[in-house]
Amino acid sequence: MKVELVRLWATPSTLHLRVIYGPDNGAWVKSQELHVPWDTLPASTREVLRFALAEEHDEDVREDPLF
């Protein structure tokens, strides 16, 4: 099975991911959105994601009010 992250975004309370997945041979592909509450993620994971999201949007991480 092949899984690819196609979009990652955040709101003040939730991390949102859109993935596409299907068999390695590409016979079919499905899309799924996942919504994960921030407070269910470990602090170390939130920190890594904070930098990834800020880098994608070219923002100063220290100024981000979502974290």
MARBA-3410 file (N, C-alpha, C, O; in Angstrom, 1 decimal):
67
0.8,-1.2,0.0,0.0,0.0,0.0,0.9,1.2,0.0,1.9,1.3,0.6 ~ 0.5,2.2,-0.7,1.2,3.5,-0.8,0.3,4.6,-0.2,-0.9,4.7,-0.5 ~ 0.9,5.4,0.7,0.1,6.5,1.3,1.0,7.8,1.1,2.2,7.8,1.3 ~ 0.3,8.8,0.6,1.0,10.1,0.4,0.2,11.3,1.1,-1.0,11.4,0.9 ~ 0.9,12.1,1.8,0.4,13.3,2.4,0.3,14.3,1.4,1.3,14.7,0.8
-0.9,14.8,1.1,-1.0,15.9,0.0,-1.3,17.3,0.6,-1.1,18.3,-0.1 ~ -1.8,17.3,1.8,-2.0,18.6,2.4,-2.0,18.5,4.0,-2.5,17.5,4.5 ~ -1.4,19.5,4.6,-1.3,19.6,6.0,-1.6,21.0,6.4,-1.0,21.9,5.9 ~ -2.6,21.2,7.3,-3.0,22.5,7.8,-3.5,22.4,9.2,-3.7,21.3,9.7 ~ -3.6,23.6,9.9,-4.0,23.6,11.3,-5.0,24.7,11.5,-5.0,25.7,10.9
-5.8,24.4,12.5,-6.7,25.4,13.1,-6.3,25.5,14.6,-5.5,24.7,15.0 ~ -6.8,26.4,15.3,-6.4,26.6,16.7,-6.5,25.3,17.6,-5.8,25.1,18.5 ~ -7.5,24.4,17.3,-7.7,23.2,18.1,-7.4,21.9,17.4,-7.4,20.8,18.0 ~ -7.1,21.9,16.1,-7.0,20.7,15.3,-5.9,20.7,14.3,-5.7,21.7,13.6 ~ -5.3,19.6,14.1,-4.4,19.4,13.0,-5.1,18.6,11.9,-5.8,17.6,12.2
-5.1,19.1,10.7,-5.8,18.5,9.6,-4.8,17.9,8.6,-3.8,18.6,8.3 ~ -5.1,16.7,8.1,-4.2,16.1,7.1,-5.1,15.6,6.0,-6.2,15.0,6.2 ~ -4.7,15.7,4.7,-5.4,15.0,3.6,-4.3,14.1,3.0,-3.2,14.5,2.6 ~ -4.7,12.8,2.9,-3.8,11.8,2.3,-4.5,11.1,1.2,-5.8,11.0,1.1 ~ -3.7,10.6,0.3,-4.3,9.7,-0.8,-3.6,8.4,-0.5,-2.4,8.3,-0.1
-4.3,7.3,-0.8,-3.7,6.0,-0.6,-4.3,5.0,-1.6,-5.4,5.2,-2.2 ~ -3.6,3.9,-1.8,-4.0,2.9,-2.7,-2.9,1.8,-2.8,-1.8,2.0,-2.2 ~ -3.1,0.8,-3.6,-2.1,-0.3,-3.7,-0.9,0.3,-4.5,-1.0,1.2,-5.2 ~ 0.2,-0.4,-4.3,1.5,0.0,-4.9,1.4,0.0,-6.5,2.1,0.8,-7.1 ~ 0.5,-0.8,-7.0,0.4,-0.9,-8.5,-0.4,0.2,-9.1,-0.6,0.3,-10.3
-1.0,1.1,-8.2,-1.8,2.2,-8.7,-3.2,1.9,-9.3,-3.7,2.7,-10.1 ~ -3.7,0.7,-9.0,-4.9,0.2,-9.6,-6.1,1.1,-9.2,-7.1,1.3,-10.0 ~ -6.0,1.7,-8.0,-7.0,2.6,-7.6,-6.4,3.6,-6.5,-5.4,3.2,-5.9 ~ -7.0,4.7,-6.3,-6.6,5.7,-5.3,-7.8,6.2,-4.6,-8.8,6.6,-5.2 ~ -7.7,6.4,-3.3,-8.7,7.0,-2.5,-8.1,8.2,-1.7,-6.9,8.2,-1.5
-9.0,9.1,-1.3,-8.5,10.3,-0.6,-9.2,10.3,0.8,-10.4,9.9,0.8 ~ -8.6,10.7,1.8,-9.1,10.8,3.1,-8.6,12.0,3.9,-7.4,12.3,3.8 ~ -9.5,12.7,4.6,-9.0,13.7,5.5,-9.1,13.2,6.9,-10.0,12.5,7.3 ~ -8.0,13.5,7.7,-7.9,13.2,9.1,-7.9,14.4,9.9,-7.2,15.4,9.5 ~ -8.6,14.4,11.0,-8.6,15.6,11.9,-8.3,15.1,13.3,-8.9,14.3,13.9
-7.1,15.7,13.8,-6.6,15.2,15.0,-6.5,16.4,16.0,-5.9,17.4,15.7 ~ -7.2,16.3,17.1,-7.2,17.4,18.1,-5.8,17.6,18.6,-5.1,16.6,19.0 ~ -5.3,18.8,18.7,-4.0,19.2,19.2,-3.7,18.6,20.5,-2.6,18.1,20.8 ~ -4.6,18.6,21.4,-4.4,18.2,22.8,-4.2,16.7,22.9,-3.8,16.2,24.0 ~ -4.4,15.9,21.9,-4.2,14.5,21.9,-2.8,14.1,21.4,-2.3,13.0,21.6
-2.0,15.1,20.9,-0.7,14.9,20.4,0.3,15.2,21.5,0.2,16.1,22.3 ~ 1.4,14.4,21.5,2.5,14.7,22.5,3.1,16.0,22.2,3.1,16.5,21.1 ~ 3.7,16.6,23.2,4.3,18.0,23.1,5.4,17.9,22.0,5.5,18.9,21.3 ~ 6.2,16.9,22.0,7.3,16.8,21.0,6.8,16.8,19.6,7.4,17.4,18.7 ~ 5.7,16.1,19.4,5.1,16.0,18.1,4.5,17.4,17.7,4.7,17.8,16.5
3.8,18.1,18.6,3.3,19.4,18.3,4.4,20.3,17.9,4.3,21.2,17.0 ~ 5.6,20.3,18.5,6.7,21.1,18.2,7.2,20.9,16.8,7.4,21.8,16.1 ~ 7.4,19.6,16.4,7.9,19.3,15.1,6.9,19.8,14.1,7.2,20.4,13.0 ~ 5.6,19.6,14.3,4.5,20.0,13.4,4.4,21.5,13.3,4.2,22.1,12.2 ~ 4.7,22.2,14.4,4.6,23.7,14.4,5.7,24.2,13.4,5.4,25.1,12.6
6.9,23.7,13.5,7.9,24.1,12.6,7.6,23.8,11.1,7.9,24.6,10.2 ~ 7.1,22.6,10.9,6.7,22.2,9.5,5.7,23.1,8.9,5.8,23.5,7.8 ~ 4.6,23.4,9.7,3.6,24.3,9.2,4.1,25.7,9.0,3.7,26.3,8.0 ~ 4.9,26.2,9.8,5.4,27.5,9.7,6.4,27.6,8.5,6.3,28.6,7.8 ~ 7.2,26.6,8.2,8.1,26.6,7.1,7.3,26.6,5.8,7.6,27.3,4.8
6.2,25.9,5.8,5.4,25.8,4.5,4.7,27.2,4.2,4.6,27.6,3.1 ~ 4.4,27.9,5.3,3.8,29.2,5.1,4.7,30.4,5.2,4.4,31.5,5.1 ~ 6.0,30.0,5.4,7.1,31.0,5.4,6.8,32.1,6.5,7.0,33.3,6.3 ~ 6.4,31.6,7.7,6.1,32.5,8.8,7.2,32.4,9.9,7.9,31.4,9.9 ~ 7.2,33.3,10.7,8.1,33.3,11.9,7.4,32.4,13.0,6.3,32.8,13.4
8.0,31.3,13.3,7.4,30.3,14.2,7.1,31.0,15.6,6.0,30.7,16.2 ~ 7.9,31.9,16.0,7.7,32.5,17.4,6.4,33.4,17.4,5.9,33.6,18.5 ~ 6.0,33.8,16.3,4.8,34.7,16.2,3.5,33.9,16.0,2.5,34.6,15.9 ~ 3.6,32.6,15.9,2.4,31.8,15.5,1.5,31.7,16.7,1.8,31.1,17.7 ~ 0.3,32.3,16.7,-0.6,32.2,17.8,-1.3,30.9,18.0,-2.0,30.6,19.1
-1.2,29.9,17.1,-1.9,28.6,17.2,-1.2,27.7,18.2,-1.8,26.7,18.6 ~ 0.0,28.0,18.5,0.8,27.1,19.4,1.1,27.8,20.7,1.8,27.2,21.5
END
